[in-house]
Amino acid sequence: MITAMAASSRDPNLAASHLQNALNRFQRWCIKWKIALNPENTQAVMYRHRRSRSDREMIIANTLEEWTNKAKYLRVILDRKLTLTEHVKQAVYKPKALRSQLSSVIGKKSKLCFKTKMRGANSIILPSLTDTKLSAFPFNQKPLSNFPQLFRHI
């Protein structure tokens, strides 16, 4: 279950207080419907342009949750100023790392036939790219036919 909660106020301590109240109500609802919360997968981020943060820590399922600088939500990394720089770095780094790891297998000097190289790309590289990254590539209905175009764009 993916859930996001938000509270807003000019005062960071007041926003944290509102958020804690909402979390308490949500926890009571989860207990009523016998849903277990996993505090290990929980992140608390305060989105502000200024550097100040709330002194209060969030309490989730009797666990103290400290404020973090970034959170991953629906495969997007959101930092505390909502600049998406960390997400862009990861989006660029991941395909480049995959390409360098597989260059000996699917590179020009590889002795594998072209079909085998394309199968390797489809089974390893394409699933690792997210939908938002794939939308930038010029794919038709057949991703196998566009294998060379994929590596020109990475």
Summary of the structure (lengths in Angstrom):
residues: 154
radius of gyration: 21.8
end to end distance: 33.0
largest distance: 63.8
contacts: 346
relative contact order: 0.09
helix: 49%
strand: 12%
